[in-house]
Amino acid sequence: MRLLDQQAIDDIALGASLLGSGGGGDPLVGKLMALSAIKTYGPVRMIDASDVPDEALVIPAAMMGAPMVLSEKIPNGQEFIRAFQALGKYLGKEVYATMPIEAGGVNSMVPIAVAAQLGLPLVDADGMGRAFPELQMVTFHLNGISASPMTMADEKGNNVVLEVINNVWAERIARSVTVTMGASAMIGIYALTGEQLKQHGIHGIVTYSEQIGRTIREAREEGENPLVKLTELTGGFRLFRGKTIDVDRVIRGGFNRGIAIFEGLDEFRGSRLEVEFQNENLIARIDGEYAAMTPDLICLLDMETSVPITADALKYGRRIDLLALPCHPSWRTEEGIRSVGPRYFGYDCDYVPVETMAERRGLA
């Protein structure tokens, strides 16, 4: 057990925004929510998944919707508490702890705010090891755990409890409710026992996010190149450097969707990068050829600072480095690829690991 202070939260927010792979929400909004909560209620206790009793109830807390709307539709802080408490009440069982469902600037921070306000521990685990756009895209779904019942709440005071037949229907119905709520909502979902969490969660993700954030911060403080340190820490591959020349982005169906185009700089001059996203970056093509694809992480970083850039923050002229990271092994199984691979999102290609494509390009 350890206590999360302001510096830890700063580093977690920064590192989780990299693992968000372009999605997961604005890290500034999430960080401000978490910092405000610990300032008011005190620091949060973070525990390891192995410290959770097998029969204890753990409920992840998260934001669902299009991250871009958070810049204008700021949470008031009570909606995620209402969604979280409603699920515990519905299940009729005391909640032992909370945790993130994914890594991302907002969704790594929401559980910290919930834990601070309710005096609960935060478990150092999640269900993705990155961020994905749909509710069934978690390791718990791969292992037969139901998302239902789930609860939803908005800033206006509306609360919803959903009982659905399977996790795909949870996504469909909850997405419709989210759109009605204004394209974002706070949710409680995938209520787990300690035993299920130990078996099927991705452990250590909060600590890993903090390590990534600290690596970026300390490299900048010491005048070193954060990108070099990041590739060493993550086992990632720097695939491109360039300037944003076009962004086509819309909010449709409760998602940020679009494509960003970059022209190459330095050793990549004369090349062209295209990145397509649905909240998260899904596909990267360099000169028309696939360079990285879901479920591997496609991360865009500011060229000067190596601070991760979310898909909703991309704009013309922004200079970026493309860093691609191998995903957690759970996503490279047959069921994992079927659930979150490129064909699921409508791309006519089979999944190829990023390290294989990097080796083909002479970048391994």
C-alpha positions in Angstrom: 0.0 0.0 0.0 1.2 3.5 -0.8 -0.4 7.0 -0.8 -0.8 8.9 -4.0 0.3 12.5 -3.6 0.2 15.4 -6.1 3.4 14.5 -7.9 2.3 10.9 -8.3 -1.0 12.0 -9.8 0.8 14.4 -12.2 3.0 11.5 -13.4 0.1 9.0 -13.7 -2.0 11.4 -15.7 0.9 12.1 -18.1 1.9 8.4 -18.5 -1.7 7.2 -18.8 -2.3 9.7 -21.6 0.4 7.9 -23.6 -1.2 4.5 -22.9 -4.5 6.1 -23.9 -3.2 5.8 -27.5 -4.9 9.1 -28.5 -8.0 8.5 -26.5 -9.0 8.3 -22.8 -9.8 11.9 -22.4 -8.0 15.2 -21.8 -5.3 14.5 -19.1 -5.7 18.1 -17.8 -9.4 17.7 -17.0 -8.8 14.3 -15.4 -5.9 15.5 -13.4 -7.7 18.6 -12.0 -10.6 16.3 -10.9 -8.2 14.0 -9.0 -6.1 16.8 -7.5 -9.2 18.6 -6.3 -10.5 15.4 -4.7 -7.3 14.6 -2.8 -7.0 18.3 -1.7 -10.4 18.1 -0.2 -10.5 14.5 1.1 -6.9 13.6 1.6 -4.5 11.2 -0.3 -5.6 8.0 -1.9 -4.3 4.6 -0.9 -3.2 2.4 -3.8 -3.0 -1.3 -3.3 -1.9 -4.3 -5.3 -4.5 -6.7 -6.8 -3.1 -9.5 -4.6 -4.1 -7.5 -1.5 -7.8 -7.6 -2.4 -9.7 -10.5 -0.6 -11.1 -13.0 -3.1 -14.8 -12.3 -2.2 -14.5 -8.5 -2.0 -16.4 -6.3 -4.4 -14.3 -4.0 -6.7 -16.1 -1.6 -9.1 -14.3 0.3 -11.8 -15.3 3.9 -12.3 -15.0 5.6 -15.7 -16.2 8.2 -18.2 -18.0 7.0 -21.3 -18.4 9.0 -24.5 -16.5 11.4 -26.9 -13.5 12.8 -25.1 -13.7 16.0 -27.2 -16.9 17.2 -25.4 -15.2 17.4 -22.0 -13.6 20.7 -22.9 -17.1 22.2 -22.9 -19.0 19.8 -20.7 -16.9 19.6 -17.6 -18.0 17.0 -15.0 -19.3 18.6 -11.7 -17.7 15.8 -9.7 -20.9 14.2 -8.3 -22.1 12.2 -11.4 -19.3 9.6 -11.1 -20.0 9.3 -7.3 -23.7 8.7 -8.1 -23.0 6.1 -10.8 -20.5 4.3 -8.5 -22.7 4.3 -5.4 -25.8 3.2 -7.4 -24.1 0.1 -8.6 -23.0 -0.9 -5.1 -26.5 -0.3 -3.8 -28.0 -2.3 -6.7 -25.8 -5.2 -6.0 -26.6 -5.0 -2.3 -22.9 -5.4 -1.3 -20.3 -3.2 0.3 -17.7 -1.9 -2.2 -14.2 -2.8 -1.1 -12.2 -0.7 -3.7 -12.3 0.9 -7.1 -10.0 0.9 -10.1 -9.6 2.2 -13.6 -11.2 0.3 -16.4 -8.6 1.6 -18.9 -5.5 3.8 -19.1 -6.2 7.4 -20.3 -6.0 11.0 -19.2 -9.5 11.0 -17.7 -10.2 7.4 -17.1 -7.1 6.9 -15.0 -8.1 9.9 -12.9 -11.8 9.3 -12.3 -11.2 6.3 -10.0 -8.7 8.4 -8.0 -11.3 11.1 -7.5 -13.9 8.4 -6.5 -11.5 6.7 -4.1 -10.6 10.0 -2.4 -14.2 11.1 -1.9 -15.4 7.7 -0.6 -12.3 6.8 1.3 -11.7 3.6 -0.7 -8.4 2.1 -1.9 -7.5 2.3 -5.5 -6.3 -1.1 -7.1 -3.2 -0.9 -9.2 -4.9 -2.7 -12.2 -7.2 -2.2 -15.1 -8.9 -4.2 -17.9 -7.1 -3.0 -21.0 -3.5 -1.9 -20.4 -4.3 0.9 -22.8 -7.6 2.6 -23.9 -10.2 1.2 -26.3 -13.5 2.8 -27.5 -16.1 0.2 -26.7 -17.3 -1.3 -23.4 -16.8 -5.0 -24.3 -13.1 -4.3 -25.2 -11.7 -5.4 -21.8 -9.9 -8.5 -20.6 -12.9 -9.3 -18.4 -15.1 -9.7 -21.4 -12.5 -12.0 -23.0 -12.9 -14.2 -19.9 -16.7 -14.3 -19.7 -17.3 -11.6 -17.1 -20.5 -9.5 -17.6 -20.5 -5.7 -17.8 -24.1 -5.9 -16.5 -25.5 -4.5 -14.3 -24.0 -1.2 -15.1 -24.9 2.3 -14.0 -24.7 5.7 -15.7 -25.1 9.3 -14.5 -24.8 12.8 -16.0 -24.2 16.2 -14.6 -27.9 17.1 -14.7 -28.8 14.5 -12.1 -30.0 11.6 -14.4 -29.2 8.1 -13.2 -29.6 4.9 -15.3 -29.2 1.2 -14.3 -28.8 -1.3 -17.2 -29.4 -5.0 -17.2 -28.5 -6.4 -20.6 -28.2 -9.8 -22.2 -24.5 -9.5 -23.1 -21.6 -7.1 -23.2 -22.1 -6.1 -26.8 -25.6 -5.0 -26.0 -24.3 -3.1 -23.0 -22.2 -1.1 -25.4 -25.0 -0.5 -27.9 -27.6 0.6 -25.3 -25.2 2.5 -23.1 -23.8 4.4 -26.1 -27.4 5.5 -27.0 -27.9 6.7 -23.5 -24.6 8.5 -23.5 -25.5 10.4 -26.7 -28.8 11.4 -25.1 -26.9 12.6 -22.0 -24.8 14.9 -24.2 -22.1 12.6 -25.6 -20.5 11.9 -22.2 -21.6 10.1 -19.0 -20.0 8.6 -15.9 -20.3 4.9 -15.4 -19.9 2.1 -12.9 -19.3 -1.2 -14.8 -17.8 -4.7 -14.6 -18.3 -5.3 -10.9 -15.7 -7.8 -10.0 -14.7 -10.1 -7.1 -11.2 -10.0 -5.9 -10.6 -13.4 -7.3 -11.8 -12.3 -10.8 -9.6 -9.3 -10.7 -6.5 -11.3 -9.8 -7.1 -13.8 -12.6 -8.2 -11.5 -15.4 -7.1 -8.0 -14.7 -4.0 -6.3 -16.1 -1.9 -5.7 -13.0 0.4 -2.8 -12.2 -1.0 -0.4 -14.9 -1.2 2.6 -12.5 2.4 2.1 -11.5 3.4 1.7 -15.1 1.6 4.9 -16.0 3.5 6.7 -13.2 6.8 5.3 -14.5 6.1 6.6 -18.0 5.1 10.0 -16.7 8.1 10.3 -14.4 10.4 9.2 -17.3 9.1 12.1 -19.5 9.3 14.6 -16.6 12.7 13.7 -15.4 14.2 13.6 -18.9 12.9 17.1 -19.6 14.2 18.4 -16.3 17.6 16.9 -17.1 17.7 18.3 -20.6 17.7 14.8 -22.2 15.5 13.5 -25.0 12.4 11.9 -23.4 11.7 9.9 -26.5 14.9 7.9 -26.2 14.1 7.0 -22.6 10.4 6.2 -23.5 11.4 3.7 -26.1 13.7 2.0 -23.6 11.0 1.8 -21.0 8.1 0.7 -23.2 9.9 -1.4 -25.8 8.3 0.9 -28.4 9.3 1.9 -31.9 9.7 5.4 -33.2 8.1 5.2 -36.7 7.7 8.7 -37.9 8.4 12.4 -37.3 6.3 15.0 -39.0 4.0 18.0 -39.1 0.2 17.9 -39.0 -1.2 19.1 -42.4 -4.8 18.1 -42.1 -7.3 16.8 -39.4 -10.8 15.7 -40.3 -12.6 15.0 -37.0 -16.3 14.7 -36.1 -18.3 13.5 -33.1 -20.6 10.7 -34.4 -22.4 8.0 -32.5 -20.9 9.1 -29.2 -17.3 8.8 -30.5 -14.6 11.1 -31.8 -14.0 9.8 -35.3 -11.6 11.0 -38.0 -8.2 10.9 -39.7 -5.1 13.0 -39.3 -2.4 13.5 -42.0 1.2 14.4 -41.5 4.1 15.3 -43.8 7.5 13.9 -42.8 10.3 15.9 -41.2 14.0 15.2 -40.8 14.8 11.6 -41.9 11.2 11.1 -42.8 11.0 14.1 -45.2 9.2 13.2 -48.3 7.0 10.6 -46.5 3.4 10.9 -45.4 1.6 9.5 -42.4 -2.1 8.9 -42.0 -3.6 8.0 -38.6 -7.3 7.0 -38.3 -9.0 7.1 -34.9 -12.2 6.2 -33.1 -11.5 8.0 -29.8 -8.2 6.0 -29.9 -5.8 5.8 -32.8 -6.5 2.6 -34.6 -4.4 2.5 -37.8 -1.2 4.2 -38.9 -0.1 4.1 -42.6 3.2 5.5 -43.9 3.2 6.1 -47.6 0.1 4.0 -48.0 1.5 1.0 -46.2 0.4 -0.2 -42.7 3.0 0.7 -40.1 1.0 0.0 -36.9 -2.5 -1.2 -36.1 -4.9 -2.0 -33.2 -4.5 -3.6 -30.7 -1.0 -2.3 -30.6 -0.7 1.3 -29.2 -0.3 4.2 -31.7 0.9 7.2 -29.8 1.5 10.7 -31.0 3.8 12.8 -29.0 4.8 16.5 -29.2 8.1 16.6 -31.0 9.6 19.1 -28.6 8.4 17.8 -25.2 7.3 14.2 -25.9 4.0 15.0 -24.1 1.3 12.7 -25.6 -1.3 14.3 -27.8 -4.9 13.1 -27.7 -6.8 12.8 -31.0 -9.1 15.7 -30.0 -6.1 18.0 -29.4 -4.5 17.5 -32.9 -4.4 20.7 -35.0 -2.8 22.0 -38.1 1.0 22.6 -37.8 1.5 20.5 -34.7 4.8 18.7 -34.9 4.8 15.1 -33.7 6.7 11.9 -33.2 4.9 8.6 -33.7 5.7 6.0 -31.1 4.1 2.5 -31.4 4.0 0.1 -28.5 3.3 -3.6 -28.3 -0.1 -4.3 -26.6 -0.6 -6.6 -23.7 -0.4 -10.3 -24.6 -4.1 -10.8 -23.8 -5.0 -8.9 -27.0 -2.8 -11.1 -29.2 -4.9 -14.1 -28.5 -7.4 -15.3 -31.1 -10.3 -13.9 -29.1 -8.4 -10.7 -28.4 -7.8 -10.1 -32.1 -11.4 -10.9 -32.9 -12.6 -8.3 -30.4 -10.2 -5.4 -31.1 -8.2 -6.2 -34.2 -8.3 -4.2 -37.4 -11.1 -6.3 -39.0 -13.4 -5.5 -36.1 -13.2 -1.8 -36.9 -13.8 -2.4 -40.7 -10.2 -2.5 -42.0 -9.5 -5.1 -44.7 -6.3 -6.5 -43.2 -5.1 -9.0 -40.7 -3.3 -8.0 -37.6 0.5 -7.8 -37.8 2.5 -7.1 -34.6 4.2 -3.7 -34.6 7.6 -5.2 -34.0 7.2 -7.3 -37.1 6.3 -4.3 -39.2 9.1 -2.2 -37.6 11.6 -4.9 -38.5 10.4 -4.9 -42.1 11.0 -1.2 -42.2 14.5 -1.6 -40.7 13.4 0.2 -37.5 13.7 -2.8 -35.1 
